[in-house]
Amino acid sequence: MSHSTTPEDSDAGTRSGAYPHSSQHSRATAPQQPGEHTQLSRRLTSAQVSMIGLSGALGTGLFLGSGSTISLGGPATVLSYALAGSAALAVVWALAEIVSTHPVPGGHGAAAASYLGRFGGFAARWNFAITMLIAVGAEVTATATYLKFWFPGLPLAVGTILCSLFIVGLNLATVHLYGASEYWFSMIKVTAIVVFILLGAVLLFTGLPGREAVGLHNLTAHGGFFATGFTGMLTAACMAVFSFGGIENVSVGAAESEHPERDVPRAARTMIWRLLLFYIFALFIVVALQPWTVTAESSGEVTESPFVQVLDVVGIPAAASIMNAILIVAALSAANGCLYSSSRMIHSLALDHMAPRFASRTSLRGAPRGAVAIATMGMVIASILSLISPNAAFMYLYGCATVGVLLTWIIVMATHLAFRTKRREAGLAPATHRLRGAPLVNWLVIVASIAIFIVLHAIMPVVRYVGVPYIVTLGIAYAVLIRLRDLPIPPDLIAKEMGARSS
């Protein structure tokens, strides 16, 4: 496929190492009009790639949503997050191995097309795009709810629109501006969590002047550590999966990273351990500082957040307002990362004739504005849902997004199995950064994901109504699409790698 460029675009592509998606196909994709650009630009630094991966998973789920998980698992929720995080760790390392070898637009979705076939690529990318689309709508709606803490008279719809415009503006700008904004958003979140953990540790073990140390009695009081039983702990682990959704963002950023072969594995390594430590230590502080029953009852309220209570105890003025500001930053950051990932997947699909053609176009600086426009539908849907059913809207979105996360994990691990097998058959050397324990770990994650889906199907009505029909709909949509369009043959990434090495 030919690619028309201007001197500015050509120079930018050279400096940033823009990756021409068209070269990945064995035959031409959508014909390109003169002056039309479809390339993403490699302008993300190593630190920015790491923060993009962190942003999607470090949001409202920790700051407020953990209360509903604690209500299921009691103090043992700490173990629940450790279990869910272990599965996420395996997925991230599988992603790092794949996309550092093949840093193509579409991340793991494009790799799935090569190793699992056209339907694999279709399902991987559309599922991930829809999952992130739902997640960004939930986060923007949450941000609008937080704004009402300061502006009680602000209609939820108005707040949602204002937050949506802000996030869309960042995603329509240059990828460098997006990366910079996400870096600082995530830094604020990380700083807030670290401060919370340190202050909580002081309250637990040493106390403050005039205040004795709380100690660890709350971990065993009120029913014991396994207050809801071992089954409750496992059920909470199923719910905790949602909190780690978005870790896949690190693979999407590979196509716009300056040095993906170095940055993606580094980001995966640092990101997942940070997430595990943040979630486990923060949850430990929460269930140790106050009875888990109190946390469960007050979950979802800004003024009753465990984070706010710690700030109150240490005598920080306006603790609720400070925490509300952090919640807004956390939600905007998560929305920013989710919209980024959704739009990049839609851009990759458009290049393969699986999404509207206008979504394949980019600005001179590599921003896929058409794809961003499609991804904003999540904000519209979430806003309408929150107005129709404000009390249940978040749980509807929560359940739908969790189904998407589980399907993504299954596809990633299946892609990794095929990746290992085909590279071995081709006589290629193992990748530098490898998932340890494969293929056993792959099958464990796949079986666990299916089991979690079955559990959620039983305890969450929205999963029961949406889960299986959603998966069937993906299959029907592909069957219709392949009859209506002449889809390009998926790229043979193995052959391309072998050709590059021989040359």
One Martini backbone bead per residue (centre of mass of N, CA, C, O) as a GRO file, in nm:
protein
  503
    1MET     BB    1   0.094   0.036   0.024
    2SER     BB    2   0.069   0.348  -0.018
    3HIS     BB    3   0.236   0.661   0.108
    4SER     BB    4   0.151   0.977   0.172
    5THR     BB    5   0.370   1.261   0.211
    6THR     BB    6   0.510   1.496   0.396
    7PRO     BB    7   0.783   1.640   0.509
    8GLU     BB    8   0.687   1.646   0.802
    9ASP     BB    9   0.593   1.351   0.823
   10SER     BB   10   0.855   1.216   0.739
   11ASP     BB   11   1.028   1.335   0.963
   12ALA     BB   12   0.864   1.230   1.200
   13GLY     BB   13   0.887   0.931   1.128
   14THR     BB   14   1.194   0.917   1.148
   15ARG     BB   15   1.231   1.013   1.439
   16SER     BB   16   1.000   0.801   1.567
   17GLY     BB   17   0.961   0.528   1.413
   18ALA     BB   18   0.742   0.470   1.228
   19TYR     BB   19   0.494   0.220   1.176
   20PRO     BB   20   0.401   0.050   0.892
   21HIS     BB   21   0.131  -0.139   0.869
   22SER     BB   22   0.123  -0.233   0.570
   23SER     BB   23   0.384  -0.420   0.590
   24GLN     BB   24   0.219  -0.658   0.745
   25HIS     BB   25   0.096  -0.735   0.474
   26SER     BB   26   0.040  -0.956   0.200
   27ARG     BB   27  -0.187  -0.746   0.140
   28ALA     BB   28  -0.380  -0.503   0.075
   29THR     BB   29  -0.542  -0.259   0.207
   30ALA     BB   30  -0.675   0.018   0.228
   31PRO     BB   31  -0.709   0.260   0.025
   32GLN     BB   32  -0.520   0.556  -0.038
   33GLN     BB   33  -0.529   0.882  -0.024
   34PRO     BB   34  -0.420   1.170  -0.097
   35GLY     BB   35  -0.287   1.288   0.208
   36GLU     BB   36  -0.314   1.026   0.368
   37HIS     BB   37  -0.303   0.914   0.711
   38THR     BB   38  -0.200   0.596   0.913
   39GLN     BB   39   0.022   0.666   1.113
   40LEU     BB   40   0.198   0.606   1.378
   41SER     BB   41   0.394   0.749   1.651
   42ARG     BB   42   0.720   0.738   1.799
   43ARG     BB   43   0.681   0.917   2.131
   44LEU     BB   44   0.727   0.715   2.359
   45THR     BB   45   0.846   0.664   2.655
   46SER     BB   46   0.930   0.451   2.897
   47ALA     BB   47   0.772   0.593   3.127
   48GLN     BB   48   0.504   0.623   2.967
   49VAL     BB   49   0.446   0.326   2.915
   50SER     BB   50   0.428   0.248   3.212
   51MET     BB   51   0.192   0.448   3.288
   52ILE     BB   52  -0.018   0.339   3.089
   53GLY     BB   53  -0.036   0.058   3.220
   54LEU     BB   54  -0.117   0.174   3.507
   55SER     BB   55  -0.374   0.351   3.461
   56GLY     BB   56  -0.606   0.142   3.401
   57ALA     BB   57  -0.564  -0.020   3.696
   58LEU     BB   58  -0.543   0.275   3.855
   59GLY     BB   59  -0.842   0.345   4.009
   60THR     BB   60  -1.152   0.326   4.140
   61GLY     BB   61  -1.117   0.032   4.244
   62LEU     BB   62  -0.934   0.119   4.488
   63PHE     BB   63  -1.056   0.382   4.624
   64LEU     BB   64  -1.371   0.245   4.622
   65GLY     BB   65  -1.431  -0.055   4.503
   66SER     BB   66  -1.304  -0.233   4.739
   67GLY     BB   67  -1.548  -0.250   4.931
   68SER     BB   68  -1.717  -0.469   4.776
   69THR     BB   69  -1.493  -0.686   4.801
   70ILE     BB   70  -1.474  -0.692   5.113
   71SER     BB   71  -1.772  -0.792   5.156
   72LEU     BB   72  -1.684  -1.087   5.050
   73GLY     BB   73  -1.374  -1.138   5.197
   74GLY     BB   74  -1.269  -0.958   5.392
   75PRO     BB   75  -0.952  -0.972   5.502
   76ALA     BB   76  -0.892  -1.188   5.260
   77THR     BB   77  -0.873  -0.984   5.021
   78VAL     BB   78  -0.570  -0.978   4.999
   79LEU     BB   79  -0.561  -1.262   4.862
   80SER     BB   80  -0.744  -1.199   4.624
   81TYR     BB   81  -0.549  -0.993   4.490
   82ALA     BB   82  -0.313  -1.190   4.465
   83LEU     BB   83  -0.450  -1.384   4.269
   84ALA     BB   84  -0.530  -1.184   4.046
   85GLY     BB   85  -0.237  -1.070   4.012
   86SER     BB   86  -0.105  -1.333   3.914
   87ALA     BB   87  -0.260  -1.349   3.649
   88ALA     BB   88  -0.172  -1.070   3.547
   89LEU     BB   89   0.130  -1.130   3.540
   90ALA     BB   90   0.117  -1.345   3.317
   91VAL     BB   91  -0.012  -1.167   3.100
   92VAL     BB   92   0.207  -0.948   3.085
   93TRP     BB   93   0.443  -1.140   3.004
   94ALA     BB   94   0.315  -1.236   2.744
   95LEU     BB   95   0.294  -0.959   2.615
   96ALA     BB   96   0.594  -0.883   2.624
   97GLU     BB   97   0.694  -1.113   2.443
   98ILE     BB   98   0.527  -1.040   2.191
   99VAL     BB   99   0.554  -0.711   2.150
  100SER     BB  100   0.870  -0.700   2.152
  101THR     BB  101   0.879  -0.868   1.884
  102HIS     BB  102   0.582  -0.727   1.787
  103PRO     BB  103   0.553  -0.377   1.731
  104VAL     BB  104   0.237  -0.340   1.652
  105PRO     BB  105  -0.043  -0.230   1.555
  106GLY     BB  106  -0.266  -0.356   1.812
  107GLY     BB  107  -0.089  -0.547   1.943
  108HIS     BB  108  -0.226  -0.834   2.053
  109GLY     BB  109  -0.438  -0.828   1.823
  110ALA     BB  110  -0.243  -0.849   1.580
  111ALA     BB  111  -0.108  -1.112   1.679
  112ALA     BB  112  -0.368  -1.283   1.675
  113ALA     BB  113  -0.403  -1.272   1.367
  114SER     BB  114  -0.138  -1.431   1.304
  115TYR     BB  115  -0.182  -1.690   1.516
  116LEU     BB  116  -0.528  -1.723   1.497
  117GLY     BB  117  -0.639  -1.538   1.292
  118ARG     BB  118  -0.891  -1.337   1.192
  119PHE     BB  119  -1.082  -1.393   1.429
  120GLY     BB  120  -0.877  -1.342   1.651
  121GLY     BB  121  -0.827  -1.043   1.575
  122PHE     BB  122  -1.117  -0.948   1.596
  123ALA     BB  123  -1.181  -1.035   1.890
  124ALA     BB  124  -0.945  -0.901   2.036
  125ARG     BB  125  -0.996  -0.601   1.942
  126TRP     BB  126  -1.300  -0.560   1.992
  127ASN     BB  127  -1.306  -0.646   2.285
  128PHE     BB  128  -1.102  -0.438   2.390
  129ALA     BB  129  -1.239  -0.184   2.284
  130ILE     BB  130  -1.507  -0.228   2.440
  131THR     BB  131  -1.395  -0.249   2.723
  132MET     BB  132  -1.264   0.036   2.724
  133LEU     BB  133  -1.520   0.188   2.652
  134ILE     BB  134  -1.666   0.116   2.913
  135ALA     BB  135  -1.452   0.217   3.115
  136VAL     BB  136  -1.450   0.517   3.032
  137GLY     BB  137  -1.744   0.569   3.105
  138ALA     BB  138  -1.719   0.503   3.407
  139GLU     BB  139  -1.496   0.713   3.480
  140VAL     BB  140  -1.645   0.972   3.388
  141THR     BB  141  -1.890   0.935   3.569
  142ALA     BB  142  -1.729   0.936   3.832
  143THR     BB  143  -1.615   1.221   3.802
  144ALA     BB  144  -1.889   1.364   3.806
  145THR     BB  145  -1.957   1.269   4.092
  146TYR     BB  146  -1.718   1.411   4.235
  147LEU     BB  147  -1.801   1.704   4.155
  148LYS     BB  148  -2.061   1.704   4.341
  149PHE     BB  149  -1.910   1.754   4.608
  150TRP     BB  150  -1.866   2.068   4.522
  151PHE     BB  151  -2.127   2.054   4.302
  152PRO     BB  152  -2.440   1.969   4.372
  153GLY     BB  153  -2.590   2.123   4.113
  154LEU     BB  154  -2.447   1.941   3.914
  155PRO     BB  155  -2.512   1.782   3.652
  156LEU     BB  156  -2.416   1.479   3.544
  157ALA     BB  157  -2.412   1.538   3.239
  158VAL     BB  158  -2.230   1.789   3.247
  159GLY     BB  159  -1.986   1.660   3.383
  160THR     BB  160  -1.941   1.440   3.170
  161ILE     BB  161  -1.890   1.628   2.930
  162LEU     BB  162  -1.647   1.782   3.042
  163CYS     BB  163  -1.465   1.533   3.087
  164SER     BB  164  -1.478   1.428   2.798
  165LEU     BB  165  -1.349   1.670   2.655
  166PHE     BB  166  -1.079   1.652   2.798
  167ILE     BB  167  -0.999   1.361   2.708
  168VAL     BB  168  -1.031   1.399   2.404
  169GLY     BB  169  -0.823   1.626   2.373
  170LEU     BB  170  -0.576   1.453   2.453
  171ASN     BB  171  -0.625   1.229   2.221
  172LEU     BB  172  -0.603   1.448   1.976
  173ALA     BB  173  -0.336   1.492   2.028
  174THR     BB  174  -0.039   1.426   2.079
  175VAL     BB  175   0.130   1.156   2.200
  176HIS     BB  176   0.317   1.320   2.383
  177LEU     BB  177   0.098   1.468   2.544
  178TYR     BB  178  -0.040   1.221   2.645
  179GLY     BB  179   0.204   1.093   2.791
  180ALA     BB  180   0.256   1.330   2.983
  181SER     BB  181  -0.021   1.339   3.123
  182GLU     BB  182  -0.018   1.041   3.222
  183TYR     BB  183   0.231   1.057   3.394
  184TRP     BB  184   0.118   1.271   3.602
  185PHE     BB  185  -0.134   1.131   3.685
  186SER     BB  186   0.008   0.873   3.796
  187MET     BB  187   0.191   1.013   4.002
  188ILE     BB  188  -0.036   1.108   4.185
  189LYS     BB  189  -0.148   0.831   4.253
  190VAL     BB  190   0.108   0.703   4.366
  191THR     BB  191   0.159   0.909   4.589
  192ALA     BB  192  -0.107   0.865   4.741
  193ILE     BB  193  -0.060   0.564   4.808
  194VAL     BB  194   0.209   0.587   4.957
  195VAL     BB  195   0.108   0.776   5.178
  196PHE     BB  196  -0.111   0.591   5.284
  197ILE     BB  197   0.071   0.354   5.365
  198LEU     BB  198   0.257   0.508   5.562
  199LEU     BB  199   0.037   0.618   5.751
  200GLY     BB  200  -0.087   0.345   5.818
  201ALA     BB  201   0.168   0.219   5.947
  202VAL     BB  202   0.187   0.421   6.177
  203LEU     BB  203  -0.095   0.361   6.303
  204LEU     BB  204  -0.041   0.052   6.352
  205PHE     BB  205   0.275   0.048   6.495
  206THR     BB  206   0.319   0.353   6.652
  207GLY     BB  207   0.168   0.599   6.621
  208LEU     BB  208   0.062   0.899   6.783
  209PRO     BB  209   0.037   1.170   6.942
  210GLY     BB  210  -0.221   1.057   7.154
  211ARG     BB  211  -0.191   0.779   6.981
  212GLU     BB  212  -0.239   0.464   6.948
  213ALA     BB  213  -0.181   0.180   6.822
  214VAL     BB  214  -0.392  -0.028   6.652
  215GLY     BB  215  -0.302  -0.270   6.507
  216LEU     BB  216  -0.421  -0.627   6.415
  217HIS     BB  217  -0.713  -0.708   6.525
  218ASN     BB  218  -0.899  -0.664   6.263
  219LEU     BB  219  -0.806  -0.934   6.117
  220THR     BB  220  -0.965  -1.130   6.353
  221ALA     BB  221  -1.201  -0.986   6.388
  222HIS     BB  222  -1.518  -1.021   6.288
  223GLY     BB  223  -1.473  -1.356   6.210
  224GLY     BB  224  -1.199  -1.327   6.101
  225PHE     BB  225  -1.003  -1.357   5.830
  226PHE     BB  226  -1.232  -1.578   5.725
  227ALA     BB  227  -1.530  -1.449   5.753
  228THR     BB  228  -1.651  -1.568   5.456
  229GLY     BB  229  -1.461  -1.767   5.377
  230PHE     BB  230  -1.308  -1.928   5.120
  231THR     BB  231  -1.528  -1.862   4.914
  232GLY     BB  232  -1.524  -1.555   4.957
  233MET     BB  233  -1.233  -1.513   4.863
  234LEU     BB  234  -1.278  -1.622   4.573
  235THR     BB  235  -1.502  -1.425   4.496
  236ALA     BB  236  -1.329  -1.172   4.533
  237ALA     BB  237  -1.124  -1.250   4.312
  238CYS     BB  238  -1.324  -1.222   4.081
  239MET     BB  239  -1.378  -0.915   4.131
  240ALA     BB  240  -1.067  -0.823   4.113
  241VAL     BB  241  -1.018  -0.835   3.807
  242PHE     BB  242  -1.113  -0.549   3.733
  243SER     BB  243  -0.866  -0.395   3.861
  244PHE     BB  244  -0.663  -0.528   3.623
  245GLY     BB  245  -0.789  -0.382   3.412
  246GLY     BB  246  -0.548  -0.242   3.164
  247ILE     BB  247  -0.267  -0.384   3.141
  248GLU     BB  248  -0.280  -0.404   2.817
  249ASN     BB  249  -0.179  -0.116   2.740
  250VAL     BB  250   0.125  -0.184   2.701
  251SER     BB  251   0.084  -0.315   2.415
  252VAL     BB  252  -0.034  -0.069   2.264
  253GLY     BB  253   0.229   0.120   2.312
  254ALA     BB  254   0.442  -0.018   2.121
  255ALA     BB  255   0.376   0.143   1.845
  256GLU     BB  256   0.471   0.431   2.022
  257SER     BB  257   0.750   0.345   2.086
  258GLU     BB  258   1.082   0.408   2.065
  259HIS     BB  259   1.163   0.118   2.242
  260PRO     BB  260   0.999  -0.171   2.259
  261GLU     BB  261   1.217  -0.394   2.326
  262ARG     BB  262   1.263  -0.231   2.608
  263ASP     BB  263   1.001  -0.090   2.727
  264VAL     BB  264   0.790  -0.317   2.765
  265PRO     BB  265   0.934  -0.506   2.967
  266ARG     BB  266   0.990  -0.284   3.171
  267ALA     BB  267   0.696  -0.202   3.218
  268ALA     BB  268   0.590  -0.477   3.305
  269ARG     BB  269   0.772  -0.521   3.551
  270THR     BB  270   0.701  -0.256   3.711
  271MET     BB  271   0.391  -0.246   3.700
  272ILE     BB  272   0.294  -0.516   3.834
  273TRP     BB  273   0.442  -0.477   4.105
  274ARG     BB  274   0.306  -0.218   4.181
  275LEU     BB  275   0.019  -0.321   4.182
  276LEU     BB  276   0.050  -0.542   4.392
  277LEU     BB  277   0.157  -0.360   4.619
  278PHE     BB  278  -0.065  -0.151   4.627
  279TYR     BB  279  -0.306  -0.336   4.675
  280ILE     BB  280  -0.207  -0.508   4.914
  281PHE     BB  281  -0.120  -0.280   5.109
  282ALA     BB  282  -0.376  -0.109   5.100
  283LEU     BB  283  -0.571  -0.337   5.190
  284PHE     BB  284  -0.430  -0.394   5.455
  285ILE     BB  285  -0.479  -0.117   5.580
  286VAL     BB  286  -0.786  -0.116   5.564
  287VAL     BB  287  -0.845  -0.390   5.734
  288ALA     BB  288  -0.668  -0.289   5.989
  289LEU     BB  289  -0.788  -0.003   6.075
  290GLN     BB  290  -1.077  -0.135   6.017
  291PRO     BB  291  -1.351  -0.282   6.005
  292TRP     BB  292  -1.476  -0.453   5.740
  293THR     BB  293  -1.775  -0.380   5.785
  294VAL     BB  294  -1.739  -0.073   5.756
  295THR     BB  295  -1.622  -0.066   5.473
  296ALA     BB  296  -1.862  -0.207   5.332
  297GLU     BB  297  -2.083   0.007   5.414
  298SER     BB  298  -1.897   0.271   5.294
  299SER     BB  299  -1.890   0.212   5.012
  300GLY     BB  300  -1.876   0.488   4.770
  301GLU     BB  301  -1.794   0.712   4.976
  302VAL     BB  302  -1.603   0.983   5.000
  303THR     BB  303  -1.625   1.046   5.318
  304GLU     BB  304  -1.578   0.708   5.377
  305SER     BB  305  -1.312   0.666   5.289
  306PRO     BB  306  -1.023   0.524   5.397
  307PHE     BB  307  -0.842   0.753   5.296
  308VAL     BB  308  -0.986   0.981   5.447
  309GLN     BB  309  -0.956   0.868   5.737
  310VAL     BB  310  -0.651   0.891   5.755
  311LEU     BB  311  -0.637   1.199   5.718
  312ASP     BB  312  -0.806   1.262   5.968
  313VAL     BB  313  -0.632   1.126   6.191
  314VAL     BB  314  -0.364   1.310   6.115
  315GLY     BB  315  -0.484   1.616   6.074
  316ILE     BB  316  -0.582   1.687   5.788
  317PRO     BB  317  -0.707   1.924   5.623
  318ALA     BB  318  -0.951   1.865   5.410
  319ALA     BB  319  -0.959   1.554   5.338
  320ALA     BB  320  -1.199   1.519   5.141
  321SER     BB  321  -1.096   1.720   4.925
  322ILE     BB  322  -0.829   1.583   4.867
  323MET     BB  323  -0.950   1.308   4.790
  324ASN     BB  324  -1.130   1.409   4.560
  325ALA     BB  325  -0.900   1.506   4.380
  326ILE     BB  326  -0.770   1.226   4.350
  327LEU     BB  327  -1.015   1.082   4.228
  328ILE     BB  328  -1.027   1.255   3.973
  329VAL     BB  329  -0.746   1.186   3.866
  330ALA     BB  330  -0.783   0.879   3.859
  331ALA     BB  331  -1.025   0.875   3.662
  332LEU     BB  332  -0.896   1.039   3.429
  333SER     BB  333  -0.659   0.852   3.386
  334ALA     BB  334  -0.817   0.595   3.319
  335ALA     BB  335  -0.975   0.721   3.084
  336ASN     BB  336  -0.730   0.798   2.915
  337GLY     BB  337  -0.615   0.508   2.878
  338CYS     BB  338  -0.873   0.371   2.761
  339LEU     BB  339  -0.909   0.554   2.512
  340TYR     BB  340  -0.642   0.495   2.385
  341SER     BB  341  -0.675   0.186   2.346
  342SER     BB  342  -0.938   0.183   2.190
  343SER     BB  343  -0.845   0.360   1.947
  344ARG     BB  344  -0.606   0.176   1.856
  345MET     BB  345  -0.777  -0.071   1.791
  346ILE     BB  346  -0.961   0.064   1.583
  347HIS     BB  347  -0.737   0.147   1.392
  348SER     BB  348  -0.642  -0.143   1.330
  349LEU     BB  349  -0.917  -0.241   1.217
  350ALA     BB  350  -0.937  -0.037   0.983
  351LEU     BB  351  -0.682  -0.142   0.830
  352ASP     BB  352  -0.855  -0.438   0.814
  353HIS     BB  353  -1.172  -0.376   0.748
  354MET     BB  354  -1.318  -0.384   1.067
  355ALA     BB  355  -1.365  -0.074   1.028
  356PRO     BB  356  -1.406   0.225   0.968
  357ARG     BB  357  -1.205   0.398   0.758
  358PHE     BB  358  -1.169   0.674   0.916
  359ALA     BB  359  -1.012   0.527   1.162
  360SER     BB  360  -0.724   0.512   1.001
  361ARG     BB  361  -0.678   0.801   1.036
  362THR     BB  362  -0.430   1.057   1.068
  363SER     BB  363  -0.241   1.280   1.170
  364LEU     BB  364   0.064   1.418   1.124
  365ARG     BB  365   0.119   1.318   1.444
  366GLY     BB  366  -0.059   1.030   1.486
  367ALA     BB  367  -0.365   1.088   1.540
  368PRO     BB  368  -0.666   0.888   1.575
  369ARG     BB  369  -0.947   1.060   1.541
  370GLY     BB  370  -1.163   0.860   1.442
  371ALA     BB  371  -1.121   0.651   1.669
  372VAL     BB  372  -1.184   0.841   1.902
  373ALA     BB  373  -1.476   0.899   1.821
  374ILE     BB  374  -1.576   0.608   1.864
  375ALA     BB  375  -1.477   0.572   2.165
  376THR     BB  376  -1.681   0.794   2.286
  377MET     BB  377  -1.937   0.616   2.312
  378GLY     BB  378  -1.894   0.531   2.605
  379MET     BB  379  -1.976   0.802   2.729
  380VAL     BB  380  -2.262   0.812   2.621
  381ILE     BB  381  -2.369   0.548   2.738
  382ALA     BB  382  -2.302   0.604   3.037
  383SER     BB  383  -2.472   0.859   3.066
  384ILE     BB  384  -2.745   0.735   3.001
  385LEU     BB  385  -2.737   0.515   3.220
  386SER     BB  386  -2.703   0.712   3.467
  387LEU     BB  387  -2.985   0.850   3.416
  388ILE     BB  388  -3.171   0.596   3.421
  389SER     BB  389  -2.957   0.418   3.635
  390PRO     BB  390  -2.772   0.534   3.886
  391ASN     BB  391  -2.752   0.285   4.097
  392ALA     BB  392  -2.663   0.055   3.856
  393ALA     BB  393  -2.454   0.147   3.644
  394PHE     BB  394  -2.177   0.052   3.752
  395MET     BB  395  -2.242  -0.258   3.768
  396TYR     BB  396  -2.295  -0.293   3.473
  397LEU     BB  397  -2.014  -0.202   3.377
  398TYR     BB  398  -1.849  -0.393   3.551
  399GLY     BB  399  -1.952  -0.663   3.434
  400CYS     BB  400  -1.888  -0.613   3.134
  401ALA     BB  401  -1.582  -0.559   3.169
  402THR     BB  402  -1.506  -0.833   3.297
  403VAL     BB  403  -1.570  -1.006   3.055
  404GLY     BB  404  -1.360  -0.870   2.870
  405VAL     BB  405  -1.110  -0.936   3.039
  406LEU     BB  406  -1.130  -1.246   3.031
  407LEU     BB  407  -1.118  -1.271   2.721
  408THR     BB  408  -0.844  -1.138   2.689
  409TRP     BB  409  -0.678  -1.341   2.855
  410ILE     BB  410  -0.739  -1.587   2.681
  411ILE     BB  411  -0.625  -1.477   2.412
  412VAL     BB  412  -0.339  -1.416   2.505
  413MET     BB  413  -0.263  -1.709   2.591
  414ALA     BB  414  -0.322  -1.836   2.314
  415THR     BB  415  -0.123  -1.665   2.153
  416HIS     BB  416   0.129  -1.754   2.312
  417LEU     BB  417   0.117  -2.051   2.238
  418ALA     BB  418   0.144  -2.004   1.928
  419PHE     BB  419   0.405  -1.842   1.938
  420ARG     BB  420   0.587  -2.063   2.051
  421THR     BB  421   0.530  -2.288   1.845
  422LYS     BB  422   0.606  -2.136   1.573
  423ARG     BB  423   0.895  -2.060   1.652
  424ARG     BB  424   0.996  -2.346   1.694
  425GLU     BB  425   0.926  -2.452   1.404
  426ALA     BB  426   1.115  -2.213   1.268
  427GLY     BB  427   1.390  -2.191   1.448
  428LEU     BB  428   1.367  -1.980   1.659
  429ALA     BB  429   1.464  -1.796   1.898
  430PRO     BB  430   1.408  -1.710   2.190
  431ALA     BB  431   1.291  -1.479   2.366
  432THR     BB  432   1.419  -1.264   2.590
  433HIS     BB  433   1.125  -1.222   2.713
  434ARG     BB  434   0.985  -1.459   2.940
  435LEU     BB  435   0.745  -1.683   3.027
  436ARG     BB  436   0.718  -1.849   3.304
  437GLY     BB  437   0.574  -2.182   3.284
  438ALA     BB  438   0.539  -2.246   3.008
  439PRO     BB  439   0.216  -2.369   2.939
  440LEU     BB  440   0.086  -2.398   3.222
  441VAL     BB  441   0.010  -2.105   3.285
  442ASN     BB  442  -0.183  -2.064   3.054
  443TRP     BB  443  -0.394  -2.282   3.142
  444LEU     BB  444  -0.453  -2.168   3.420
  445VAL     BB  445  -0.570  -1.895   3.321
  446ILE     BB  446  -0.790  -2.006   3.140
  447VAL     BB  447  -0.941  -2.172   3.355
  448ALA     BB  448  -0.981  -1.939   3.558
  449SER     BB  449  -1.146  -1.753   3.370
  450ILE     BB  450  -1.381  -1.950   3.331
  451ALA     BB  451  -1.449  -1.980   3.632
  452ILE     BB  452  -1.508  -1.681   3.686
  453PHE     BB  453  -1.739  -1.656   3.487
  454ILE     BB  454  -1.924  -1.859   3.632
  455VAL     BB  455  -1.942  -1.708   3.899
  456LEU     BB  456  -2.049  -1.436   3.786
  457HIS     BB  457  -2.300  -1.564   3.655
  458ALA     BB  458  -2.424  -1.627   3.947
  459ILE     BB  459  -2.382  -1.323   4.106
  460MET     BB  460  -2.432  -1.157   3.823
  461PRO     BB  461  -2.681  -1.060   3.625
  462VAL     BB  462  -2.531  -0.910   3.392
  463VAL     BB  463  -2.359  -1.158   3.311
  464ARG     BB  464  -2.599  -1.344   3.245
  465TYR     BB  465  -2.718  -1.146   3.015
  466VAL     BB  466  -2.431  -1.074   2.853
  467GLY     BB  467  -2.198  -1.274   2.816
  468VAL     BB  468  -2.284  -1.488   2.598
  469PRO     BB  469  -2.417  -1.293   2.391
  470TYR     BB  470  -2.155  -1.136   2.336
  471ILE     BB  471  -1.987  -1.367   2.218
  472VAL     BB  472  -2.187  -1.440   1.992
  473THR     BB  473  -2.186  -1.159   1.854
  474LEU     BB  474  -1.894  -1.165   1.761
  475GLY     BB  475  -1.935  -1.406   1.568
  476ILE     BB  476  -2.158  -1.282   1.391
  477ALA     BB  477  -2.009  -1.026   1.300
  478TYR     BB  478  -1.786  -1.178   1.149
  479ALA     BB  479  -1.964  -1.338   0.950
  480VAL     BB  480  -2.079  -1.084   0.816
  481LEU     BB  481  -1.817  -0.936   0.737
  482ILE     BB  482  -1.688  -1.165   0.553
  483ARG     BB  483  -1.931  -1.135   0.341
  484LEU     BB  484  -1.895  -0.811   0.279
  485ARG     BB  485  -1.574  -0.844   0.293
  486ASP     BB  486  -1.235  -0.812   0.185
  487LEU     BB  487  -1.016  -0.950   0.376
  488PRO     BB  488  -0.716  -0.947   0.491
  489ILE     BB  489  -0.439  -1.108   0.530
  490PRO     BB  490  -0.270  -1.196   0.774
  491PRO     BB  491   0.018  -1.145   0.914
  492ASP     BB  492   0.348  -1.284   0.890
  493LEU     BB  493   0.559  -1.249   1.149
  494ILE     BB  494   0.762  -1.473   1.110
  495ALA     BB  495   0.847  -1.412   0.818
  496LYS     BB  496   0.939  -1.122   0.875
  497GLU     BB  497   1.157  -1.189   1.080
  498MET     BB  498   1.325  -1.373   0.894
  499GLY     BB  499   1.372  -1.160   0.672
  500ALA     BB  500   1.516  -0.950   0.852
  501ARG     BB  501   1.756  -1.138   0.932
  502SER     BB  502   1.860  -1.212   0.639
  503SER     BB  503   1.908  -0.892   0.566
   0.00000   0.00000   0.00000
